[in-house]
């Protein structure tokens, strides 16, 4: 790679990875028999503390990919705030699991990132 060049093929796989992670955490997977989607965030969050740490780590990978895509630090801070709020509310026994079904921090972060990338492309 010549001096001054950047990896242009890096951004597309990172955005696809973010979308797959958000799909699993916030939208969930569709079960073959039941026509309902089961998001991983509230399901794993049922396990006290450990579940919230796991989903926090997965949400952290989204922010890491966003940084690799060139997200400014102000956007990264907003994303971190969304994840911390999701984790803090998710730690509340029983009520936190209900919050996880409705507070979709990872979807919000994906929208923020896509808006940033779209404005950067123009």
N, C-alpha and C positions, 0 to 999 in steps of 0.2 A: 504494500500500500504506500502510495506516495505521500510526502509530507503535506499536511493540510487536508487530506482526504478523510472522510469519515465512512463508517460502515453504513451504507444506505439500506442494506438488506436486513439490518438488525431490528428496525422499528416494526415491521409487519409481523414477524413472529411474536414479538413482545405484546403487541396489541391483541393478537389472537389468543395468547396465553392469558392475558387479563380477562378477556371475554369468556374463556372457558372456566376460569376460576370463579368469576362472578356468577356464571350460569349454575355452577355446582352449589355455591354458598347461598345465594339469594333466590334464585329461581327454582333450583332443585332438579331432580330427575323424575321422570314419569315412570310410574310402575306399570307393568304390563296389564294387570287386572283392574286396577283402580285408576280412574281418569283424573287423578289429582297429582300435582307435582309436590315432591317432598324436598324442601331446601335443606342443605346440609347444616347451615348455621344454627337454626333452632334445634335440630335433632342432636347434633354433637353438643350443643350448649346445655342439654339436659344433664350431662355429666358435670357435677359441680367443679368449678375452677379449671380442671383439666380441659374440658370442652371449650371453655372460653379462651384458654391459652392457645389451643389448637387453631380456633377460628381467627384469633388475633394474629397468629403467625401467618396464616394463609392470607389474611387481609394485608399484612405487611409486605408480602410478595407483590401484591398489586401496586403498592406504593413504590416499591423498588423498581418494578418494571416501568412505572410512570417516570421515575427519575431517569432511567435509561433512555426513555423516549424524549427527554429534554424538558420535562415539566419544571416550571420555575419553583423556587423554594416556597413562595407564597401559596401556590396550588398544592404543593406537598403538605404544607402545614394544615390547609383546609381538609385534605384527605385524612391526615393523621387525627385531626379533631373529630371527624365523622366516625373513624374506627374506634377511637377512645370512648366516644359517647355510646356507640353500639356495645362495646365491651363492658362499660360501666353499668349500663342498663341491663345487659345480659347476665350480669353477676347476681342480680336480685333473684332469689329463689322463686320459682314458678312464674312470677310476674315478668321476669327477665326473658323467659322463654317465649312468652306472648309478644313482648317487644321485638324479639328477633324475627317474628313472622311479619311484622309491619314496618319496622325500621330497617330499611335496606341500604345500609351504609355503603356497601360495595357497589351497588347499582348507582348510587348517587356519585360515588367517586369515578366510576366509569363515564358517566355523563359529563362530569367536570373535565375529565381528561380529553374526551372526544371533542368537547366544545373548545378547549384550548388548542388541540391539534388542528381543528378546522379553521380557527382564527389565524393560526400560525401558517397554514397552507395558503391563505388568501393574501 
